[in-house]
């Protein structure tokens, strides 16, 4: 039986903190610093789909850089609104497969509904994960993809050591996350919790990976691809 892969606390809940971050609200609102209400999950998901995100996220260029082909299998870890899930489905076609992974039922339903509204043939699995188990099968995926998730992970070295079991031979992990300094511009929230690119490199090395390539076309985020060390 393959080892269970722990899932980060970020994926175990859509906290008021996460909602405040994405909506650009002061974090202290959750502690009574403001009298306004916090957004609903639906409002949070709508923010992930805002058209202006495309300007800095450059989704078409990300998909191209990843070199996805029909028949490949991709895990969208922390699928959120399905912003990248739908694009992965188009890239790998019905001959491949996409795992959309989340522990928030409403978010996962949103992803599934949005995929069905594409009106194309597809092979996808929508995994309502356990807090400590994303339920990815052993050696099941060619790519594990994380966008703006890495800085929310706890015990990252242990996490990525364990998640290695879900990769097929030759599999990769792609990490996109915000720069912790002025390169990411005004994000509307404190950058204190962001993880520097150099820290990612160090932690992934300790977890048993090497940097395969780095893409530098995203203005606010680093974009790194890792493979396990043989």
N, C-alpha and C positions, 0 to 999 in steps of 0.2 A: 504494500500500500504506500503510495507516494507521500512524502511529508507534507503536512499542512503549511500553507504560506500565510503568515499573519497579514492582515490588512490594516492600514494606518487608521488612527482615530479620526482623522479628517473625513475618511470615507464612511465612518460609522455614524455620522450625524451631520446635518446642516445646521450648525450652531449659529447663534446670534452673531458671534464674532465673524464667521465666514460670510454671513449675509451682509454684515456691515462693511466688510472689506470689499466685496464685489460691488456694492452700491455706493461706495465712497462715503459712507456715513461715519461719524466719529465712533470709535469702538466703545467709548464710555457710555454710549446711549443704552447699552444693555444693563448698566448699573444705575439707571435712573437719572443720568445726566441730562437727558432730553425727555420731553413728554410725548414725542411722536411715537407711533407704533412701529415695530419692526416689520419688514416685508414678509410676505408669505413665500412658500416654496415656489409657487407659480411665478411670482414677481422676480424671485432670484433667478429662475431659469430663463425668464424673458431677458434679463440683463446679460446673461451669457450669450444670447443670440442677437444682441444689439448690432445693427449694421456697421456702426463705426468701429467695432472690434476688428473687422476684416482689414482695416487700414494698417494696423500694426501686427496683427496675427498672421497675415498673409497665408491663409490656409491652402490655397492652390500650390504655392511654392513649397510649403511644408510637405504636402503629399508627394510632389515631384522629387524633393530632396530625399525622401525616404525610399524611393525606388520601388514602391509597391507594385505588384504584378498580379494578374488574375491567378487564383489558386492559392494565394498566400493566406495565412491566418494571423489576425491581429487582435490583441487585447487592449481595449481602451479602458485603462485603469482610472476610475474616477470619471465616468462618462458624462456626468452632469446633465446638460440639456441635449447631448448628442451632437454637439457642434462638429466634432471630428468623427464621431461614429458614422454618420451618414456619408461623409466623404471617404472613409475607409471602405464602406460597403460598395461604393461606386468603383473604387480603385481595384479591389480584389474580385469583384463581380460575384455572381452566384456560384462560381466554381471554387471560390475561397470561403472564408468565414471570418466573422467579427464577433468578439465577445465584448458586450457592453456591461461593465461591472459597476455596481453601486449598491449601497445598503439602504438607500432612501427609496421606499416603494413608489412614491409619487414621482420622483425624478425618473426612475426606471420606466414607469408607465409613459411618461412624457417622451422618453427616447423611443420606446416601441411604437407609440402612436405616430411620431414624426417620421420614423422609417417606413411605416405602412403607407403614409401619405406620399411617399416618393413614387409609388406605383411602379416599382420595378421588381424583378425577381432577385432574391437575396438569400443568403444563408447567414443567419445571425442568432446568437444566444444572448438573452438578457438575464444576467445573473444577479439575483438578489442575494448578495453575499452575507456571510456571517461576519461579525466584527473582527474575528481572528482568522478568517478563511475566505479568500475570494473565489474558491471553488474552481480554480483553473485546473484542468486535468494535467497529468504528468506529461512533459514533453509535447505540449499541445500547440504552441504558438511560435510563429516566426518573429514576431515583434510585440513587445510590451511598451505601450506608449503612455507617457504621463505629461500633461500640460498644466502648469501652475499648481501642481500637487506636491512636488518634492519638498518644498519648504514647510509643508504641513505634517510630514512624516515624523514619527518617533523612532528611535533606535534604528536609524537608516542603514547602518552597516549590517546589522543582523537581518533586517527586512530584505535587503537585496541579496544577501547570502542565501536566504531561504527561497526567494522567488525564482532563483536560478533553475530550480527543478521544473518549472513550467515551460522553459525554453526548449525548443527543438534544437538539434545540432545545427550550429550556424546562426542561431537566434540572436536577436539584438534587444537592447533596451534603449529607447529614445526619451530623453528628458529635456523638456522645455520649461524654463522658469524665469522669473523676473530677475534682472540684475539688481543687486542690493544697493547700488550707488546711483549717481546722477544719470547714468545711461538709460535707466528706465523712465526717467521723467517724473512727472507728477502722477502718482497712482491713486491719490485720494485717501491713502492710509499710511501709517508708519511703516518704514522699511526695516525696522529693527528685527523682525522675525524672518526676513528673507535670507537665503543661503548663498554665500558667494560662490561663484563658479569654481574657484580653486578648492573650496571645501567639498564640493560635489566630486571633483576629480580625486581628492584624497580619500573620501569615504567609499567611492566605488572601487578604487584600487584595493582598499582594505577588504572589501566584500568579494574580491576575486575577479574583477573586471579590468579591462584596458580600454582606453579611448580608441574607438575605431575611426571616427571623423568628427569634425566640428563644422557647423554651418553658422555663418556670421551675417545673414541677411535680415534677421529680425532686429528691429531697432530697440526694443525694450527688454528682450529676453535672450538668454543663451540657449543654444540648441546643440545638445551633445548626444552622440550615439556610442554605446558601449557593447562589448562582447565579452563573454567569459574568457578567462585565461585558460588555455589548454592545459 
